[in-house]
Amino acid sequence: MNNLKIIECPRDAMQGLSDFIPTDKKVEYLDKLLQVGFDTLDFGSFVSPKAVPQMKDTANIVSKLDLSNSKTKLLAIIANLRGAKEASSFEQIQYLGYPMSISETFQQKNTNMSIVDSLGELVGIGEICQQQGKGLVVYISMAFGNPYGDQYNAKIVTQFADVLATLGASVSSLADTVGIATPNEIKDLFIAVKEMSDKVEWGVHLHATDENANAKIEAALAAGCKRIDGAILGFGGCPMADNKLVGNINTRKILEIANKQNLSTGLDINTFNEAELMASSIFNG
């Protein structure tokens, strides 16, 4: 049986909420997720609290998590060298995640840096990860196009993928940031980047509507993808998308398709169901 890594992204689900979720409530939810069996938990971020106030307690959360009986790895999102230094100081965190856009406009909006400056920042982040024994996950944002009119084609993405491999990225994910990718585009681009750089573990972080999520998941799997990001109940919108119904892929959909295709995920379904109930309570107030 082939394996599929499911990356659960509660950080992505929580960060857009205007009402602050109490730290202890976050810890309770994250502790439950740690028992489900996910490969990796994208649990928080070390970014400016002004930019993402919901994640201002990430450092406090790390020390409160119960990691004693979990094999799930922790991933924290960073936006610059300062965040990388802070996140890498925690022994419990195995991965640092860095969003890198091929859209100049979005990169400026997301990190207040140009693409060129961000690549320079990434060199330093890669060095920190190497020194501290952390894995570096780079998300290629706007990998399937952008709403700003910035130049885009698949060749730009594959060239970008080649550069990332030389900068120390151990994992890279194609991010459908505004949910515009078609299944064929997902399949073709994933195959192309994987062929361009087979030293990097490739994954996808897709946004979708409830109606087209399954087709996108199936396209990624058909391309040979073995690493997919999701969020329980599909929580976490995409603020840059025109369609408010576009959001994270519902993790249950990934799990159901994986089961149909006889892919092993390592998830405990009973604990997953419990986490789903907890998520419904947290995100629906």
N, C-alpha and C positions, 0 to 999 in steps of 0.2 A: 504494500500500500504506500502510495506517495504521500509526502507530508506537505501541509500548507501552513505557513506561519500567519496567524491573525494578530494584527497589532491593534489593540483597543485604545481609543483616543478620548478619554474623558476630559483631558485638557481642552481639546478642540470643541467638545460639547459644552463645557462650562464657560469658556472665556468670553462668550458673547452675551452672557446673561447680565442684565443691569443690576439685579438684586444680588448682593454679596451672599454667597453660600458660606455659612460658618465653618471654620477650619475643622472642628470635630466632626461635622457632618460629611465633609469631604473625605476625611480620613476613614470614617466608617464605610463609605462607598468604595474608596480605593482598596481598603483591606478586603472587602468582598470580591472585588475584581481580581485581586492577587491570588484568590483561591480558585478562580475559574479555570486557569490553565493557559491563558494567553501567552504567546511567546514574549511579547513586550507590551508594556503599559506606558503610553504617552501621557504622563500623569500631571505635568506642570510646566512652568516656564520661568526662566530667569531673565525677564525683560523689564523695561521700565514700568513701575506700578501706575504711572500716569497713562501709559499706552494701554495696559491690560490690568486694570485694578483687581479683577477677579483672581488673578494669579499672584497677588502680592504676598501671599502666605506660603508660597511653595517651599522656601527654605525651612520654615517651621514644620511643614507637613512631613518632610523627609524623615526627620527624627522620630515622628510619631507612628510611622507605618510599621505594621507587623510583617516582616519579611522572613520570619523563622521557618515557615513551612511552604514557601513559594519558590518556584523555579523561574517565575516571570521576571524579566529584566526591566529595569526602569529607564525611561527616556525622558529627558527634559529639553524643551525648546530654548534656544538662545538666539540673540540677534546681533551680537557683537563679541569682541574679545573680553569685555568686562563680564558679560554673562557667562562666557565659557570658563573663565577663571573661577567664578563663584560656583557654577554647577559642578565643575571637575573636582572641587574640594571635598565633595561628598562621596565617600567610598561606596555608598549604596547605589549610586547612579552609574549605570554601565554605558549609556549612550547619550551623546549630545546631538540634538537635531537642529539643523541650520536651514532656513528657507532661503532659496536662491532663485530669483526670478529671471527669466529670459525676456521679460517685459521691463524696459527701463522705467516706465511710469510706475508700475506696481512695485518695483524694487525701491524706488524713492519713497512711495507711500508706506511701505512695510518696514523699511529699515533706515530711512533718511540717508541712504547712500546710493551712489550710482552702481551699476553692475561692475565696472572696473574696480571701484573702491571696495565693493563687497568681496570680489575675488581676492583682493589683497588681504582683507580681513580674514577670509577663509584660510589663507596660508598660515596665519598666526593661530587660528583656531585648530587647524590640523596639527600644528606643532604641540599645542597644549594637550590635545587628545593623546598624542603619541607619548608625551612625557608622563601623563597621568594614567595611562593604560585604559583610555576610554575609546569606544567605537564612535565614529563620526557618521551621522546619517544626514545626507543632503537632500532636501526636497526641491525638485525643479518645478517651481511655481509657474503657472500659465503655460504649462508644457504642451497644451493643445490649442493655444491661441489666447487672445486677450481682447477686452472690449475697448481698448484705448487707441486702436489704429497703429500700434507699434508693429514694426516688421516682424513677421512670423512665417516660418516654414519648418518642415520636419528636419531639414539639414542643419538648421541652427541648433536644434535640440541635440542631435547626434554629435555635433562638434562640441557642444557644451558638455555632453556626457564624457567625451574623451578628455576634456580638460579636468573635470572633477576627479577622474580616476588618478590623475597625476598629483592632485592636491591632498591626497590622503583619505578620501571618502571610502569607507568600507561598505557602506550601504547607500543607495540612492533610490528615491521614489519619484515617479512621474506624477505630478499633482495636477488634476483637472480642476483648477481653482474656481472657475466660474461655471463648471458643470456643462460645458459645451461639446465635449468630445463625443463622437459617435463610436459605436462598438468597433467598427472597422478601423477607425483612427487609433483607438487604444491598442488593438491587436498589432497593427502595422508598426506603430511607433515603439511599442515594447520590444518587438522582435529586432528592430533596427538598433536600439540602444544596447540591447543585450549582445548583439553581434559586434558592436563597436567597442564595447568594454566588458569583457567577460570576467575581469578580475574583481569587479564590483558586484555585490548582491543587489539585484534590482527588484523593486516593488512598485506598487501603485497606491496613491492616495486620491481616491475619486470622489467627486461630488455628483449627485444625481437627484432626480425626482424619484418618488416611490415607483412610478411606472417604468422608468428606464434603468433602474438600478441593476436588476437581474441581468439584463443584456450586457451591461458594462462589466459586471463581475465575470460572466461567462467568456467575454472577449479577452479579458486579462488572463484567465486560466488557459484559454485556447492558445494564447501566445507563449505559454510556458511560465507564467508568473507564479511564484511560490510564496509571495509575501504581499498581503493585502491589509490596508488600514480600514477600520470601521469604527462606528460608535453605536452603542446599544440604543435601540429605538430610533436610530437615525438622527439623534439630537445634534445640534450644532449647525447653524445656518451658514450661509456664505454671504457676507455683507457686501461683497463686490458684485454679486450676481443680480440681474434684473428680476429674475424669478425667485420669489421668496420661498417657493416650494423646493428649491435646490438646497441640498444639505449633505451631510455625511452619509455614507453608505450604512444602512442598518446592518449591524453585525449578524443578526439572526439570518438575514438573507445570504450572507457569505457562508454561514454555517450550514444552512439547508442545501445550498448548491454543492458545497464541499462533500456533504454526506451522499448526495445523489451521484457524485463523480467518484465516490469511494476514496476521497482524500482524507487523510488523518490530520485532525487539528489539535488533538490533545485536550480539548475542552470537556469539562464536566457539565453535562447539560442541566443537572439539577441545580448546581451552584449558579450556572448562567441564568436560569429562570429566576432565582432569588435576586440576582443582581439586576435583572430587568425590572422586577417589581420595585426594587429600591430606587432605580433610576426614574421610574415613572413618578414616584413620590417626590424626589428631589427636583426634577425639572418641571413638574406641573404644580409645584407649590404644595 
